[in-house]
Amino acid sequence: MPFTKIWIHLIWATKNRYPFLTDQLFEKVISHINANSINKGIHIDFINGYKEHIHALVSLKSDQSIAQVAHAIKGESSHWINQNNLTNTKFGWQEEYIALSVSESMIDKVRDYIKNQEEHHRKVGFTEEYNMFLKKHGFEK
């Protein structure tokens, strides 16, 4: 049996960054993502977000890739939202996402960051936050 501990901070947005995730819908979506992830063997340590995006701290198993996990979470949840008519128009997530490795020593800091999304976004918009992550981690945009 392999011993792995690979932490990933995933960030993804709604299609066109539209603020679909009202308070009521947000809670349903987060609850569904958590339940579905458990069923698919995906370990989400912490998840939160704001009106147009989600942050999740995920621990990958040895047989999981970032792409597989992101696809499983995003694809299934958008299908579920549309199947249950939880929005007035067709719901979707943007194709792109950010996936960042997290060292064990930074886990609590990332959890706190994810936990405080509503407070954080009173000061900083999502587009600004997203661009900051891209710049800070050396992604070309």
Disulfide bonds with the S-S distance in Angstrom:
none
